[in-house]
Amino acid sequence: MGQPFKLFVQYTTDNKDTPTRPQFRRWVKAALMQEAHIVLRIVDESEGLELNSRYRKKKYATNVLTFTYDETQPLSGDIVLCAAVVEKEAQQQHKDLTAHYAHLTVHGILHLQGYDHNDDTEATIMEQLETKILTQLGYNDPYKTQSNDTLY
């Protein structure tokens, strides 16, 4: 972990509770296993809805979208975080907002590198790796609640 990378962070939301560039950089660095050029874009709900509708045919804003540009060296892609959805999920799941942003950033970086959760085996591998990275960063297991029940 900790490969060379270029990270461009774009804030297109007025939300004041979004993490700082150094926080995002730390999380990306922890999850990255190869050289990469990454654009991380924090958007409002309307842009999140538009992107999810256009690219995934889903009629709602989602927490994180990852766009990987195949066959590039170094690895190249965009990660989009929807601030309104991230905040809503953190509140509903009784999670610290910064920890939830860290989790979703790591999740997006793993997707960028080819990890997925399309079946139980893939999901288990990805969740274990996310948990390992996040605990190394000092955060709790994102798949456990306060009472140690699995969330997802």
QUIVEN-V447430 format. One record per residue. N is the residue number from 0. SS is DSSP state (A for helix, B for strand, O for the rest). Layout:
n-><N/N>
ss-><SS/SS>
//
This chain:
n-><0/1/2/3/4/5/6/7/8/9/10/11/12/13/14/15/16/17/18/19/20/21/22/23/24/25/26/27/28/29/30/31/32/33/34/35/36/37/38/39/40/41/42/43/44/45/46/47/48/49/50/51/52/53/54/55/56/57/58/59/60/61/62/63/64/65/66/67/68/69/70/71/72/73/74/75/76/77/78/79/80/81/82/83/84/85/86/87/88/89/90/91/92/93/94/95/96/97/98/99/100/101/102/103/104/105/106/107/108/109/110/111/112/113/114/115/116/117/118/119/120/121/122/123/124/125/126/127/128/129/130/131/132/133/134/135/136/137/138/139/140/141/142/143/144/145/146/147/148/149/150/151>
ss-><O/O/O/O/B/B/B/B/B/B/B/O/O/O/O/O/O/O/O/O/A/A/A/A/A/A/A/A/A/A/A/O/O/O/O/B/B/B/B/B/B/B/B/O/A/A/A/A/A/A/A/A/A/A/A/A/O/O/O/O/O/O/O/B/B/B/B/B/B/O/O/O/O/O/B/B/B/B/B/B/B/B/A/A/A/A/A/A/A/A/A/A/O/O/O/O/A/A/A/A/A/A/A/A/A/A/A/A/A/A/A/A/O/O/O/O/O/O/O/A/A/A/A/A/A/A/A/A/A/A/A/A/A/A/A/A/O/O/O/O/O/O/O/B/O/O/O/O/O/B/O/O>
//
